[in-house]
Amino acid sequence: MAASIPERFQELSKSLTEIRNRVQLCASHATLEPCLVAVSKYKPATDILACYELGQRDFGENYVQELVDKAKEVQ
């Protein structure tokens, strides 16, 4: 399991599942398959790692340096 505490992991899992369900609902009306990009602005690297472990693969940051710093933390 991710470096985050189990309660936080469960919270992230629940939120990610709810969002994925909404995206799937919208996808049924789309001509192209949508891509869920998790914005990790202001979130700790442990949250990003937990979401990655839950299958999320696309993340976004406002600043390149933030992405670089967080990437170093989760390696």
All heavy atoms as a GROMACS GRO file, in nm:
protein
  590
    1MET      N    1   0.085  -0.119   0.000
    1MET     CA    2   0.000   0.000   0.000
    1MET      C    3   0.089   0.124   0.000
    1MET      O    4   0.203   0.121   0.040
    1MET     CB    5  -0.092   0.002   0.122
    1MET     CG    6  -0.188   0.118   0.115
    1MET     SD    7  -0.296   0.145   0.257
    1MET     CE    8  -0.335  -0.013   0.314
    2ALA      N    9   0.034   0.233  -0.042
    2ALA     CA   10   0.105   0.360  -0.052
    2ALA      C   11   0.158   0.404   0.083
    2ALA      O   12   0.116   0.354   0.187
    2ALA     CB   13   0.013   0.467  -0.109
    3ALA      N   14   0.248   0.499   0.079
    3ALA     CA   15   0.308   0.552   0.201
    3ALA      C   16   0.208   0.629   0.286
    3ALA      O   17   0.234   0.659   0.400
    3ALA     CB   18   0.427   0.641   0.165
    4SER      N   19   0.093   0.660   0.230
    4SER     CA   20  -0.008   0.734   0.305
    4SER      C   21  -0.074   0.641   0.406
    4SER      O   22  -0.066   0.520   0.398
    4SER     CB   23  -0.113   0.794   0.211
    4SER     OG   24  -0.182   0.692   0.143
    5ILE      N   25  -0.140   0.700   0.503
    5ILE     CA   26  -0.208   0.620   0.605
    5ILE      C   27  -0.328   0.549   0.543
    5ILE      O   28  -0.385   0.596   0.443
    5ILE     CB   29  -0.249   0.708   0.725
    5ILE    CG1   30  -0.341   0.823   0.682
    5ILE    CG2   31  -0.126   0.762   0.797
    5ILE    CD1   32  -0.395   0.904   0.797
    6PRO      N   33  -0.368   0.434   0.599
    6PRO     CA   34  -0.477   0.356   0.539
    6PRO      C   35  -0.607   0.435   0.522
    6PRO      O   36  -0.676   0.417   0.421
    6PRO     CB   37  -0.496   0.241   0.637
    6PRO     CG   38  -0.363   0.227   0.704
    6PRO     CD   39  -0.307   0.366   0.712
    7GLU      N   40  -0.640   0.522   0.615
    7GLU     CA   41  -0.763   0.600   0.604
    7GLU      C   42  -0.758   0.692   0.483
    7GLU      O   43  -0.857   0.708   0.411
    7GLU     CB   44  -0.789   0.682   0.731
    7GLU     CG   45  -0.818   0.598   0.854
    7GLU     CD   46  -0.694   0.546   0.924
    7GLU    OE1   47  -0.581   0.594   0.894
    7GLU    OE2   48  -0.708   0.456   1.008
    8ARG      N   49  -0.644   0.754   0.461
    8ARG     CA   50  -0.629   0.845   0.347
    8ARG      C   51  -0.635   0.765   0.216
    8ARG      O   52  -0.696   0.809   0.118
    8ARG     CB   53  -0.498   0.923   0.358
    8ARG     CG   54  -0.474   1.021   0.245
    8ARG     CD   55  -0.576   1.132   0.244
    8ARG     NE   56  -0.546   1.227   0.137
    8ARG     CZ   57  -0.637   1.297   0.074
    8ARG    NH1   58  -0.763   1.291   0.109
    8ARG    NH2   59  -0.602   1.379  -0.022
    9PHE      N   60  -0.572   0.649   0.215
    9PHE     CA   61  -0.576   0.563   0.097
    9PHE      C   62  -0.720   0.528   0.063
    9PHE      O   63  -0.761   0.533  -0.054
    9PHE     CB   64  -0.493   0.437   0.122
    9PHE     CG   65  -0.474   0.352   0.000
    9PHE    CD1   66  -0.370   0.379  -0.089
    9PHE    CD2   67  -0.557   0.245  -0.026
    9PHE    CE1   68  -0.351   0.301  -0.202
    9PHE    CE2   69  -0.539   0.167  -0.139
    9PHE     CZ   70  -0.436   0.194  -0.227
   10GLN      N   71  -0.799   0.492   0.164
   10GLN     CA   72  -0.940   0.459   0.143
   10GLN      C   73  -1.018   0.579   0.092
   10GLN      O   74  -1.104   0.566   0.004
   10GLN     CB   75  -1.004   0.405   0.272
   10GLN     CG   76  -0.952   0.270   0.313
   10GLN     CD   77  -0.992   0.160   0.217
   10GLN    OE1   78  -0.960   0.164   0.098
   10GLN    NE2   79  -1.061   0.062   0.267
   11GLU      N   80  -0.991   0.695   0.148
   11GLU     CA   81  -1.058   0.818   0.104
   11GLU      C   82  -1.027   0.848  -0.043
   11GLU      O   83  -1.117   0.880  -0.121
   11GLU     CB   84  -1.013   0.935   0.192
   11GLU     CG   85  -1.075   1.067   0.158
   11GLU     CD   86  -1.020   1.180   0.244
   11GLU    OE1   87  -0.954   1.155   0.346
   11GLU    OE2   88  -1.045   1.296   0.207
   12LEU      N   89  -0.901   0.834  -0.079
   12LEU     CA   90  -0.861   0.858  -0.218
   12LEU      C   91  -0.923   0.755  -0.310
   12LEU      O   92  -0.969   0.788  -0.421
   12LEU     CB   93  -0.709   0.857  -0.230
   12LEU     CG   94  -0.637   0.975  -0.166
   12LEU    CD1   95  -0.487   0.948  -0.158
   12LEU    CD2   96  -0.664   1.104  -0.241
   13SER      N   97  -0.928   0.631  -0.266
   13SER     CA   98  -0.988   0.524  -0.346
   13SER      C   99  -1.135   0.552  -0.373
   13SER      O  100  -1.183   0.539  -0.487
   13SER     CB  101  -0.972   0.390  -0.274
   13SER     OG  102  -1.035   0.288  -0.346
   14LYS      N  103  -1.206   0.592  -0.270
   14LYS     CA  104  -1.349   0.623  -0.285
   14LYS      C  105  -1.369   0.741  -0.381
   14LYS      O  106  -1.453   0.734  -0.471
   14LYS     CB  107  -1.409   0.656  -0.149
   14LYS     CG  108  -1.555   0.687  -0.154
   14LYS     CD  109  -1.611   0.721  -0.017
   14LYS     CE  110  -1.756   0.762  -0.031
   14LYS     NZ  111  -1.808   0.821   0.091
   15SER      N  112  -1.292   0.846  -0.363
   15SER     CA  113  -1.305   0.965  -0.449
   15SER      C  114  -1.273   0.932  -0.594
   15SER      O  115  -1.344   0.974  -0.686
   15SER     CB  116  -1.214   1.077  -0.399
   15SER     OG  117  -1.254   1.122  -0.274
   16LEU      N  118  -1.165   0.859  -0.615
   16LEU     CA  119  -1.124   0.824  -0.750
   16LEU      C  120  -1.230   0.736  -0.818
   16LEU      O  121  -1.263   0.756  -0.935
   16LEU     CB  122  -0.989   0.753  -0.747
   16LEU     CG  123  -0.913   0.738  -0.877
   16LEU    CD1  124  -0.896   0.870  -0.950
   16LEU    CD2  125  -0.778   0.674  -0.852
   17THR      N  126  -1.288   0.644  -0.744
   17THR     CA  127  -1.394   0.559  -0.799
   17THR      C  128  -1.517   0.642  -0.838
   17THR      O  129  -1.573   0.623  -0.947
   17THR     CB  130  -1.435   0.450  -0.697
   17THR    OG1  131  -1.321   0.367  -0.672
   17THR    CG2  132  -1.550   0.365  -0.748
   18GLU      N  133  -1.557   0.734  -0.752
   18GLU     CA  134  -1.671   0.820  -0.783
   18GLU      C  135  -1.647   0.904  -0.908
   18GLU      O  136  -1.734   0.917  -0.994
   18GLU     CB  137  -1.702   0.911  -0.664
   18GLU     CG  138  -1.761   0.838  -0.545
   18GLU     CD  139  -1.776   0.926  -0.422
   18GLU    OE1  140  -1.744   1.046  -0.427
   18GLU    OE2  141  -1.820   0.872  -0.319
   19ILE      N  142  -1.528   0.961  -0.918
   19ILE     CA  143  -1.495   1.044  -1.034
   19ILE      C  144  -1.490   0.959  -1.161
   19ILE      O  145  -1.541   0.998  -1.266
   19ILE     CB  146  -1.362   1.119  -1.012
   19ILE    CG1  147  -1.381   1.223  -0.901
   19ILE    CG2  148  -1.313   1.184  -1.140
   19ILE    CD1  149  -1.252   1.280  -0.848
   20ARG      N  150  -1.430   0.841  -1.152
   20ARG     CA  151  -1.424   0.752  -1.270
   20ARG      C  152  -1.564   0.713  -1.316
   20ARG      O  153  -1.590   0.704  -1.436
   20ARG     CB  154  -1.343   0.627  -1.236
   20ARG     CG  155  -1.195   0.652  -1.232
   20ARG     CD  156  -1.122   0.527  -1.190
   20ARG     NE  157  -0.978   0.545  -1.198
   20ARG     CZ  158  -0.891   0.472  -1.130
   20ARG    NH1  159  -0.934   0.376  -1.049
   20ARG    NH2  160  -0.762   0.495  -1.141
   21ASN      N  161  -1.654   0.690  -1.222
   21ASN     CA  162  -1.792   0.658  -1.258
   21ASN      C  163  -1.858   0.773  -1.332
   21ASN      O  164  -1.931   0.752  -1.430
   21ASN     CB  165  -1.873   0.620  -1.134
   21ASN     CG  166  -1.835   0.484  -1.078
   21ASN    OD1  167  -1.777   0.401  -1.148
   21ASN    ND2  168  -1.864   0.462  -0.952
   22ARG      N  169  -1.834   0.895  -1.288
   22ARG     CA  170  -1.890   1.012  -1.358
   22ARG      C  171  -1.832   1.027  -1.497
   22ARG      O  172  -1.903   1.060  -1.592
   22ARG     CB  173  -1.866   1.139  -1.276
   22ARG     CG  174  -1.959   1.150  -1.158
   22ARG     CD  175  -1.947   1.287  -1.097
   22ARG     NE  176  -1.893   1.268  -0.963
   22ARG     CZ  177  -1.829   1.359  -0.893
   22ARG    NH1  178  -1.806   1.478  -0.944
   22ARG    NH2  179  -1.785   1.333  -0.773
   23VAL      N  180  -1.702   1.004  -1.509
   23VAL     CA  181  -1.637   1.014  -1.640
   23VAL      C  182  -1.694   0.908  -1.734
   23VAL      O  183  -1.721   0.936  -1.850
   23VAL     CB  184  -1.483   1.000  -1.627
   23VAL    CG1  185  -1.417   0.983  -1.763
   23VAL    CG2  186  -1.425   1.121  -1.555
   24GLN      N  187  -1.714   0.786  -1.683
   24GLN     CA  188  -1.771   0.680  -1.766
   24GLN      C  189  -1.911   0.715  -1.812
   24GLN      O  190  -1.950   0.687  -1.925
   24GLN     CB  191  -1.772   0.547  -1.691
   24GLN     CG  192  -1.637   0.481  -1.685
   24GLN     CD  193  -1.580   0.454  -1.823
   24GLN    OE1  194  -1.500   0.532  -1.873
   24GLN    NE2  195  -1.623   0.347  -1.884
   25LEU      N  196  -1.989   0.776  -1.726
   25LEU     CA  197  -2.124   0.818  -1.762
   25LEU      C  198  -2.118   0.920  -1.876
   25LEU      O  199  -2.193   0.910  -1.973
   25LEU     CB  200  -2.195   0.878  -1.641
   25LEU     CG  201  -2.338   0.924  -1.663
   25LEU    CD1  202  -2.427   0.806  -1.701
   25LEU    CD2  203  -2.392   0.991  -1.537
   26CYS      N  204  -2.028   1.016  -1.865
   26CYS     CA  205  -2.012   1.116  -1.972
   26CYS      C  206  -1.957   1.052  -2.099
   26CYS      O  207  -1.991   1.094  -2.210
   26CYS     CB  208  -1.920   1.228  -1.926
   26CYS     SG  209  -1.988   1.327  -1.793
   27ALA      N  210  -1.873   0.952  -2.083
   27ALA     CA  211  -1.811   0.888  -2.199
   27ALA      C  212  -1.914   0.821  -2.288
   27ALA      O  213  -1.893   0.809  -2.409
   27ALA     CB  214  -1.707   0.786  -2.153
   28SER      N  215  -2.025   0.781  -2.229
   28SER     CA  216  -2.128   0.715  -2.310
   28SER      C  217  -2.190   0.811  -2.411
   28SER      O  218  -2.254   0.768  -2.507
   28SER     CB  219  -2.236   0.656  -2.219
   28SER     OG  220  -2.306   0.759  -2.151
   29HIS      N  221  -2.169   0.942  -2.392
   29HIS     CA  222  -2.224   1.043  -2.484
   29HIS      C  223  -2.115   1.106  -2.570
   29HIS      O  224  -2.144   1.193  -2.651
   29HIS     CB  225  -2.293   1.154  -2.404
   29HIS     CG  226  -2.403   1.104  -2.316
   29HIS    ND1  227  -2.522   1.056  -2.365
   29HIS    CD2  228  -2.410   1.092  -2.182
   29HIS    CE1  229  -2.599   1.018  -2.264
   29HIS    NE2  230  -2.532   1.038  -2.152
   30ALA      N  231  -1.991   1.063  -2.553
   30ALA     CA  232  -1.879   1.124  -2.624
   30ALA      C  233  -1.841   1.042  -2.747
   30ALA      O  234  -1.863   0.922  -2.752
   30ALA     CB  235  -1.759   1.136  -2.532
   31THR      N  236  -1.782   1.110  -2.845
   31THR     CA  237  -1.734   1.039  -2.963
   31THR      C  238  -1.590   0.991  -2.942
   31THR      O  239  -1.548   0.895  -3.004
   31THR     CB  240  -1.740   1.130  -3.088
   31THR    OG1  241  -1.668   1.250  -3.062
   31THR    CG2  242  -1.883   1.162  -3.122
   32LEU      N  243  -1.517   1.058  -2.856
   32LEU     CA  244  -1.381   1.017  -2.822
   32LEU      C  245  -1.378   0.975  -2.676
   32LEU      O  246  -1.451   1.030  -2.593
   32LEU     CB  247  -1.282   1.133  -2.843
   32LEU     CG  248  -1.268   1.187  -2.984
   32LEU    CD1  249  -1.178   1.309  -2.985
   32LEU    CD2  250  -1.212   1.080  -3.076
   33GLU      N  251  -1.291   0.881  -2.643
   33GLU     CA  252  -1.282   0.836  -2.505
   33GLU      C  253  -1.210   0.943  -2.421
   33GLU      O  254  -1.101   0.986  -2.455
   33GLU     CB  255  -1.206   0.704  -2.496
   33GLU     CG  256  -1.207   0.648  -2.357
   33GLU     CD  257  -1.157   0.505  -2.353
   33GLU    OE1  258  -1.156   0.439  -2.457
   33GLU    OE2  259  -1.120   0.463  -2.244
   34PRO      N  260  -1.271   0.985  -2.312
   34PRO     CA  261  -1.209   1.087  -2.228
   34PRO      C  262  -1.090   1.031  -2.149
   34PRO      O  263  -1.083   0.911  -2.125
   34PRO     CB  264  -1.321   1.130  -2.133
   34PRO     CG  265  -1.412   1.014  -2.128
   34PRO     CD  266  -1.402   0.946  -2.262
   35CYS      N  267  -1.002   1.120  -2.111
   35CYS     CA  268  -0.886   1.083  -2.030
   35CYS      C  269  -0.894   1.161  -1.899
   35CYS      O  270  -0.900   1.284  -1.899
   35CYS     CB  271  -0.757   1.118  -2.104
   35CYS     SG  272  -0.609   1.091  -2.006
   36LEU      N  273  -0.895   1.090  -1.788
   36LEU     CA  274  -0.900   1.155  -1.657
   36LEU      C  275  -0.760   1.196  -1.617
   36LEU      O  276  -0.670   1.113  -1.605
   36LEU     CB  277  -0.959   1.060  -1.553
   36LEU     CG  278  -0.963   1.111  -1.410
   36LEU    CD1  279  -1.048   1.237  -1.398
   36LEU    CD2  280  -1.013   1.002  -1.317
   37VAL      N  281  -0.739   1.326  -1.599
   37VAL     CA  282  -0.610   1.379  -1.555
   37VAL      C  283  -0.628   1.428  -1.411
   37VAL      O  284  -0.707   1.518  -1.385
   37VAL     CB  285  -0.562   1.495  -1.646
   37VAL    CG1  286  -0.431   1.553  -1.594
   37VAL    CG2  287  -0.548   1.448  -1.789
   38ALA      N  288  -0.556   1.365  -1.320
   38ALA     CA  289  -0.563   1.403  -1.179
   38ALA      C  290  -0.470   1.521  -1.155
   38ALA      O  291  -0.351   1.514  -1.182
   38ALA     CB  292  -0.522   1.285  -1.090
   39VAL      N  293  -0.526   1.630  -1.108
   39VAL     CA  294  -0.447   1.750  -1.082
   39VAL      C  295  -0.393   1.738  -0.940
   39VAL      O  296  -0.469   1.729  -0.844
   39VAL     CB  297  -0.531   1.877  -1.099
   39VAL    CG1  298  -0.450   2.000  -1.065
   39VAL    CG2  299  -0.584   1.885  -1.241
   40SER      N  300  -0.262   1.737  -0.929
   40SER     CA  301  -0.199   1.713  -0.800
   40SER      C  302  -0.151   1.841  -0.731
   40SER      O  303  -0.075   1.835  -0.635
   40SER     CB  304  -0.083   1.615  -0.816
   40SER     OG  305   0.007   1.660  -0.915
   41LYS      N  306  -0.199   1.953  -0.780
   41LYS     CA  307  -0.163   2.082  -0.721
   41LYS      C  308  -0.200   2.083  -0.573
   41LYS      O  309  -0.312   2.048  -0.537
   41LYS     CB  310  -0.237   2.193  -0.796
   41LYS     CG  311  -0.204   2.332  -0.750
   41LYS     CD  312  -0.279   2.432  -0.836
   41LYS     CE  313  -0.245   2.573  -0.792
   41LYS     NZ  314  -0.312   2.673  -0.874
   42TYR      N  315  -0.107   2.122  -0.491
   42TYR     CA  316  -0.124   2.132  -0.344
   42TYR      C  317  -0.139   1.997  -0.275
   42TYR      O  318  -0.171   1.991  -0.157
   42TYR     CB  319  -0.241   2.222  -0.306
   42TYR     CG  320  -0.231   2.362  -0.359
   42TYR    CD1  321  -0.334   2.415  -0.436
   42TYR    CD2  322  -0.121   2.442  -0.334
   42TYR    CE1  323  -0.327   2.544  -0.485
   42TYR    CE2  324  -0.112   2.571  -0.384
   42TYR     CZ  325  -0.216   2.622  -0.458
   42TYR     OH  326  -0.208   2.750  -0.507
   43LYS      N  327  -0.121   1.887  -0.346
   43LYS     CA  328  -0.135   1.755  -0.284
   43LYS      C  329   0.004   1.696  -0.258
   43LYS      O  330   0.096   1.714  -0.338
   43LYS     CB  331  -0.215   1.660  -0.374
   43LYS     CG  332  -0.355   1.707  -0.402
   43LYS     CD  333  -0.435   1.717  -0.275
   43LYS     CE  334  -0.575   1.768  -0.302
   43LYS     NZ  335  -0.643   1.808  -0.183
   44PRO      N  336   0.019   1.623  -0.149
   44PRO     CA  337   0.149   1.563  -0.120
   44PRO      C  338   0.181   1.447  -0.213
   44PRO      O  339   0.091   1.385  -0.272
   44PRO     CB  340   0.134   1.514   0.025
   44PRO     CG  341  -0.012   1.490   0.041
   44PRO     CD  342  -0.080   1.595  -0.045
   45ALA      N  343   0.308   1.418  -0.224
   45ALA     CA  344   0.352   1.309  -0.311
   45ALA      C  345   0.292   1.176  -0.268
   45ALA      O  346   0.267   1.090  -0.352
   45ALA     CB  347   0.505   1.300  -0.309
   46THR      N  348   0.262   1.158  -0.140
   46THR     CA  349   0.201   1.034  -0.094
   46THR      C  350   0.062   1.014  -0.153
   46THR      O  351   0.023   0.901  -0.183
   46THR     CB  352   0.193   1.028   0.060
   46THR    OG1  353   0.127   1.147   0.108
   46THR    CG2  354   0.332   1.017   0.122
   47ASP      N  355  -0.012   1.122  -0.173
   47ASP     CA  356  -0.144   1.111  -0.238
   47ASP      C  357  -0.129   1.071  -0.384
   47ASP      O  358  -0.207   0.990  -0.436
   47ASP     CB  359  -0.220   1.244  -0.230
   47ASP     CG  360  -0.286   1.268  -0.096
   47ASP    OD1  361  -0.266   1.186  -0.002
   47ASP    OD2  362  -0.357   1.369  -0.083
   48ILE      N  363  -0.030   1.126  -0.449
   48ILE     CA  364  -0.005   1.092  -0.590
   48ILE      C  365   0.031   0.945  -0.603
   48ILE      O  366  -0.022   0.874  -0.688
   48ILE     CB  367   0.106   1.182  -0.648
   48ILE    CG1  368   0.062   1.328  -0.645
   48ILE    CG2  369   0.142   1.139  -0.790
   48ILE    CD1  370   0.173   1.427  -0.669
   49LEU      N  371   0.118   0.899  -0.515
   49LEU     CA  372   0.158   0.758  -0.517
   49LEU      C  373   0.039   0.667  -0.490
   49LEU      O  374   0.022   0.564  -0.556
   49LEU     CB  375   0.268   0.733  -0.414
   49LEU     CG  376   0.325   0.592  -0.408
   49LEU    CD1  377   0.379   0.550  -0.543
   49LEU    CD2  378   0.432   0.584  -0.301
   50ALA      N  379  -0.047   0.704  -0.396
   50ALA     CA  380  -0.166   0.624  -0.366
   50ALA      C  381  -0.256   0.616  -0.488
   50ALA      O  382  -0.305   0.508  -0.523
   50ALA     CB  383  -0.241   0.683  -0.247
   51CYS      N  384  -0.279   0.727  -0.554
   51CYS     CA  385  -0.364   0.728  -0.674
   51CYS      C  386  -0.301   0.645  -0.785
   51CYS      O  387  -0.372   0.575  -0.858
   51CYS     CB  388  -0.391   0.871  -0.721
   51CYS     SG  389  -0.503   0.960  -0.612
   52TYR      N  390  -0.170   0.652  -0.797
   52TYR     CA  391  -0.100   0.569  -0.896
   52TYR      C  392  -0.123   0.422  -0.867
   52TYR      O  393  -0.152   0.342  -0.956
   52TYR     CB  394   0.050   0.602  -0.898
   52TYR     CG  395   0.123   0.530  -1.008
   52TYR    CD1  396   0.129   0.584  -1.136
   52TYR    CD2  397   0.184   0.408  -0.984
   52TYR    CE1  398   0.194   0.516  -1.238
   52TYR    CE2  399   0.250   0.339  -1.086
   52TYR     CZ  400   0.254   0.394  -1.212
   52TYR     OH  401   0.318   0.326  -1.314
   53GLU      N  402  -0.113   0.386  -0.739
   53GLU     CA  403  -0.135   0.246  -0.700
   53GLU      C  404  -0.280   0.204  -0.724
   53GLU      O  405  -0.308   0.085  -0.739
   53GLU     CB  406  -0.096   0.225  -0.554
   53GLU     CG  407   0.054   0.233  -0.534
   53GLU     CD  408   0.096   0.216  -0.390
   53GLU    OE1  409   0.011   0.203  -0.301
   53GLU    OE2  410   0.218   0.217  -0.366
   54LEU      N  411  -0.370   0.300  -0.728
   54LEU     CA  412  -0.511   0.273  -0.757
   54LEU      C  413  -0.542   0.274  -0.907
   54LEU      O  414  -0.657   0.264  -0.947
   54LEU     CB  415  -0.600   0.375  -0.684
   54LEU     CG  416  -0.602   0.360  -0.532
   54LEU    CD1  417  -0.658   0.485  -0.466
   54LEU    CD2  418  -0.683   0.237  -0.493
   55GLY      N  419  -0.438   0.290  -0.989
   55GLY     CA  420  -0.455   0.280  -1.134
   55GLY      C  421  -0.455   0.411  -1.210
   55GLY      O  422  -0.462   0.411  -1.332
   56GLN      N  423  -0.447   0.522  -1.140
   56GLN     CA  424  -0.443   0.652  -1.209
   56GLN      C  425  -0.306   0.670  -1.272
   56GLN      O  426  -0.204   0.649  -1.206
   56GLN     CB  427  -0.473   0.766  -1.111
   56GLN     CG  428  -0.472   0.903  -1.174
   56GLN     CD  429  -0.580   0.922  -1.279
   56GLN    OE1  430  -0.688   0.866  -1.270
   56GLN    NE2  431  -0.550   1.000  -1.380
   57ARG      N  432  -0.304   0.707  -1.398
   57ARG     CA  433  -0.175   0.719  -1.467
   57ARG      C  434  -0.146   0.860  -1.521
   57ARG      O  435  -0.033   0.890  -1.555
   57ARG     CB  436  -0.166   0.619  -1.582
   57ARG     CG  437  -0.164   0.474  -1.536
   57ARG     CD  438  -0.039   0.447  -1.453
   57ARG     NE  439  -0.027   0.309  -1.412
   57ARG     CZ  440  -0.061   0.262  -1.293
   57ARG    NH1  441  -0.113   0.343  -1.201
   57ARG    NH2  442  -0.046   0.135  -1.263
   58ASP      N  443  -0.245   0.944  -1.530
   58ASP     CA  444  -0.225   1.077  -1.586
   58ASP      C  445  -0.242   1.182  -1.477
   58ASP      O  446  -0.346   1.188  -1.411
   58ASP     CB  447  -0.325   1.103  -1.700
   58ASP     CG  448  -0.306   1.005  -1.814
   58ASP    OD1  449  -0.197   1.005  -1.873
   58ASP    OD2  450  -0.400   0.928  -1.843
   59PHE      N  451  -0.137   1.261  -1.458
   59PHE     CA  452  -0.138   1.365  -1.355
   59PHE      C  453  -0.098   1.498  -1.416
   59PHE      O  454  -0.025   1.504  -1.514
   59PHE     CB  455  -0.037   1.329  -1.243
   59PHE     CG  456  -0.073   1.204  -1.169
   59PHE    CD1  457  -0.029   1.081  -1.213
   59PHE    CD2  458  -0.152   1.211  -1.056
   59PHE    CE1  459  -0.063   0.964  -1.145
   59PHE    CE2  460  -0.187   1.095  -0.987
   59PHE     CZ  461  -0.142   0.972  -1.032
   60GLY      N  462  -0.145   1.606  -1.355
   60GLY     CA  463  -0.113   1.740  -1.403
   60GLY      C  464  -0.066   1.829  -1.289
   60GLY      O  465  -0.111   1.815  -1.176
   61GLU      N  466   0.023   1.918  -1.320
   61GLU     CA  467   0.075   2.018  -1.227
   61GLU      C  468   0.078   2.151  -1.299
   61GLU      O  469   0.090   2.157  -1.421
   61GLU     CB  470   0.218   1.983  -1.184
   61GLU     CG  471   0.229   1.886  -1.070
   61GLU     CD  472   0.189   1.943  -0.935
   61GLU    OE1  473   0.180   2.067  -0.920
   61GLU    OE2  474   0.166   1.863  -0.844
   62ASN      N  475   0.070   2.260  -1.224
   62ASN     CA  476   0.080   2.393  -1.285
   62ASN      C  477   0.222   2.431  -1.321
   62ASN      O  478   0.245   2.502  -1.418
   62ASN     CB  479   0.023   2.499  -1.190
   62ASN     CG  480  -0.127   2.502  -1.192
   62ASN    OD1  481  -0.191   2.425  -1.259
   62ASN    ND2  482  -0.184   2.593  -1.117
   63TYR      N  483   0.317   2.383  -1.242
   63TYR     CA  484   0.456   2.422  -1.262
   63TYR      C  485   0.544   2.299  -1.279
   63TYR      O  486   0.532   2.203  -1.202
   63TYR     CB  487   0.506   2.506  -1.144
   63TYR     CG  488   0.424   2.631  -1.124
   63TYR    CD1  489   0.327   2.638  -1.024
   63TYR    CD2  490   0.440   2.742  -1.207
   63TYR    CE1  491   0.250   2.753  -1.007
   63TYR    CE2  492   0.364   2.856  -1.192
   63TYR     CZ  493   0.269   2.860  -1.092
   63TYR     OH  494   0.193   2.973  -1.075
   64VAL      N  495   0.633   2.304  -1.375
   64VAL     CA  496   0.723   2.192  -1.403
   64VAL      C  497   0.804   2.157  -1.279
   64VAL      O  498   0.819   2.039  -1.246
   64VAL     CB  499   0.816   2.225  -1.522
   64VAL    CG1  500   0.921   2.117  -1.540
   64VAL    CG2  501   0.735   2.243  -1.649
   65GLN      N  502   0.851   2.255  -1.207
   65GLN     CA  503   0.935   2.228  -1.090
   65GLN      C  504   0.858   2.149  -0.984
   65GLN      O  505   0.913   2.063  -0.918
   65GLN     CB  506   0.992   2.357  -1.030
   65GLN     CG  507   1.099   2.331  -0.925
   65GLN     CD  508   1.215   2.250  -0.978
   65GLN    OE1  509   1.269   2.277  -1.085
   65GLN    NE2  510   1.254   2.146  -0.905
   66GLU      N  511   0.729   2.177  -0.969
   66GLU     CA  512   0.647   2.101  -0.874
   66GLU      C  513   0.642   1.954  -0.916
   66GLU      O  514   0.653   1.864  -0.832
   66GLU     CB  515   0.505   2.157  -0.868
   66GLU     CG  516   0.494   2.290  -0.799
   66GLU     CD  517   0.515   2.280  -0.649
   66GLU    OE1  518   0.468   2.182  -0.587
   66GLU    OE2  519   0.578   2.371  -0.594
   67LEU      N  520   0.624   1.931  -1.044
   67LEU     CA  521   0.621   1.794  -1.096
   67LEU      C  522   0.755   1.724  -1.072
   67LEU      O  523   0.759   1.611  -1.027
   67LEU     CB  524   0.587   1.795  -1.245
   67LEU     CG  525   0.590   1.662  -1.316
   67LEU    CD1  526   0.484   1.569  -1.262
   67LEU    CD2  527   0.573   1.681  -1.465
   68VAL      N  528   0.863   1.793  -1.101
   68VAL     CA  529   0.997   1.736  -1.083
   68VAL      C  530   1.020   1.701  -0.937
   68VAL      O  531   1.068   1.590  -0.905
   68VAL     CB  532   1.104   1.835  -1.135
   68VAL    CG1  533   1.244   1.789  -1.096
   68VAL    CG2  534   1.093   1.850  -1.287
   69ASP      N  535   0.986   1.792  -0.846
   69ASP     CA  536   1.006   1.768  -0.703
   69ASP      C  537   0.926   1.648  -0.654
   69ASP      O  538   0.977   1.563  -0.581
   69ASP     CB  539   0.972   1.892  -0.621
   69ASP     CG  540   1.068   2.008  -0.645
   69ASP    OD1  541   1.178   1.986  -0.700
   69ASP    OD2  542   1.031   2.121  -0.608
   70LYS      N  543   0.799   1.641  -0.694
   70LYS     CA  544   0.714   1.532  -0.650
   70LYS      C  545   0.758   1.399  -0.713
   70LYS      O  546   0.752   1.295  -0.647
   70LYS     CB  547   0.567   1.560  -0.682
   70LYS     CG  548   0.510   1.669  -0.592
   70LYS     CD  549   0.368   1.702  -0.626
   70LYS     CE  550   0.317   1.815  -0.539
   70LYS     NZ  551   0.180   1.854  -0.572
   71ALA      N  552   0.802   1.403  -0.836
   71ALA     CA  553   0.850   1.280  -0.901
   71ALA      C  554   0.969   1.223  -0.827
   71ALA      O  555   0.980   1.101  -0.810
   71ALA     CB  556   0.885   1.309  -1.047
   72LYS      N  557   1.057   1.307  -0.778
   72LYS     CA  558   1.173   1.261  -0.700
   72LYS      C  559   1.128   1.196  -0.570
   72LYS      O  560   1.189   1.100  -0.525
   72LYS     CB  561   1.265   1.378  -0.669
   72LYS     CG  562   1.341   1.430  -0.789
   72LYS     CD  563   1.426   1.550  -0.751
   72LYS     CE  564   1.490   1.612  -0.872
   72LYS     NZ  565   1.563   1.735  -0.839
   73GLU      N  566   1.022   1.247  -0.510
   73GLU     CA  567   0.973   1.193  -0.383
   73GLU      C  568   0.913   1.054  -0.397
   73GLU      O  569   0.919   0.975  -0.303
   73GLU     CB  570   0.869   1.286  -0.321
   73GLU     CG  571   0.926   1.415  -0.268
   73GLU     CD  572   0.818   1.499  -0.202
   73GLU    OE1  573   0.746   1.448  -0.116
   73GLU    OE2  574   0.807   1.617  -0.240
   74VAL      N  575   0.851   1.024  -0.509
   74VAL     CA  576   0.781   0.897  -0.523
   74VAL      C  577   0.864   0.788  -0.590
   74VAL      O  578   0.818   0.676  -0.605
   74VAL     CB  579   0.646   0.913  -0.597
   74VAL    CG1  580   0.552   1.002  -0.519
   74VAL    CG2  581   0.665   0.963  -0.738
   75GLN      N  582   0.984   0.817  -0.628
   75GLN     CA  583   1.069   0.716  -0.692
   75GLN      C  584   1.130   0.624  -0.590
   75GLN      O  585   1.158   0.649  -0.483
   75GLN     CB  586   1.179   0.782  -0.773
   75GLN     CG  587   1.125   0.845  -0.898
   75GLN     CD  588   1.236   0.907  -0.983
   75GLN    OE1  589   1.349   0.925  -0.938
   75GLN    NE2  590   1.202   0.940  -1.104
   0.00000   0.00000   0.00000
